């Protein structure tokens, strides 16, 4: 996945309906469902561009490619410093004062 895709993904994720965490305080968590939706949108654009260029894919390869795209996007976001949080888990920010209390 290109770096531009990560920037686009971050932009789309930051405009989701869920309350966004404060990146100013160092909280960089995103819901896995938001990443999945963003991945599907970006992958749909990739397929649309391919179709305009005359490329055809089997349904199986589309499903496989979609899964790969999602997994790669998660890895790219992790490498960029984001924490992917499963659905159902409340977003929180790790604070240094909580860590110091341990």
LINWORA-V533603 format. One record per residue. N is the residue number from 1. RES is the residue in one small letter. PSI is psi in radians with two decimals (NA if undefined). OMEGA is omega in whole degrees, 0 to 359 (* if undefined). Layout:
BEGIN
{{N:RES:PSI:OMEGA} {N:RES:PSI:OMEGA}}
END
This chain:
BEGIN
{{1:x:2.48:181} {2:x:2.76:178} {3:x:-0.60:179} {4:x:-0.67:179} {5:x:-0.67:179} {6:x:-0.72:179} {7:x:-0.76:178} {8:x:-0.76:180} {9:x:-0.79:180} {10:x:-0.66:178} {11:x:-0.79:180} {12:x:-0.76:181} {13:x:-0.63:182} {14:x:-0.30:179} {15:x:0.29:180} {16:x:2.91:182} {17:x:-0.43:180} {18:x:2.61:177} {19:x:2.23:184} {20:x:2.51:178} {21:x:2.80:181} {22:x:1.92:178} {23:x:-0.35:179} {24:x:-0.54:179} {25:x:0.10:178} {26:x:0.15:179} {27:x:2.02:183} {28:x:1.07:180} {29:x:2.46:175} {30:x:2.55:179} {31:x:2.46:180} {32:x:-0.60:179} {33:x:-0.64:177} {34:x:-0.67:178} {35:x:-0.72:180} {36:x:-0.80:180} {37:x:-0.79:180} {38:x:-0.73:179} {39:x:-0.75:180} {40:x:-0.69:179} {41:x:-0.79:180} {42:x:-0.70:180} {43:x:-0.64:176} {44:x:-0.69:177} {45:x:-0.69:178} {46:x:-0.79:180} {47:x:-0.67:178} {48:x:-0.74:177} {49:x:-0.70:179} {50:x:-0.73:180} {51:x:-0.66:178} {52:x:-0.49:178} {53:x:0.12:176} {54:x:0.20:180} {55:x:2.43:178} {56:x:2.48:180} {57:x:2.59:175} {58:x:2.73:177} {59:x:-0.62:180} {60:x:-0.71:180} {61:x:-0.51:177} {62:x:-0.78:179} {63:x:-0.79:180} {64:x:-0.77:179} {65:x:-0.63:179} {66:x:-0.74:178} {67:x:-0.77:179} {68:x:-0.74:181} {69:x:-0.77:180} {70:x:-0.81:180} {71:x:-0.71:179} {72:x:-0.67:178} {73:x:-0.73:178} {74:x:-0.75:179} {75:x:-0.74:179} {76:x:-0.74:179} {77:x:-0.70:176} {78:x:-0.76:179} {79:x:-0.48:178} {80:x:0.00:176} {81:x:0.16:179} {82:x:2.59:174} {83:x:2.16:179} {84:x:2.08:185} {85:x:2.26:179} {86:x:2.72:177} {87:x:2.44:180} {88:x:-0.25:178} {89:x:2.32:181} {90:x:2.32:178} {91:x:2.41:178} {92:x:2.85:176} {93:x:2.30:175} {94:x:2.17:181} {95:x:2.51:183} {96:x:-0.51:180} {97:x:-0.49:176} {98:x:-0.66:180} {99:x:-0.59:181} {100:x:-0.42:181} {101:x:-0.25:182} {102:x:NA:*}}
END
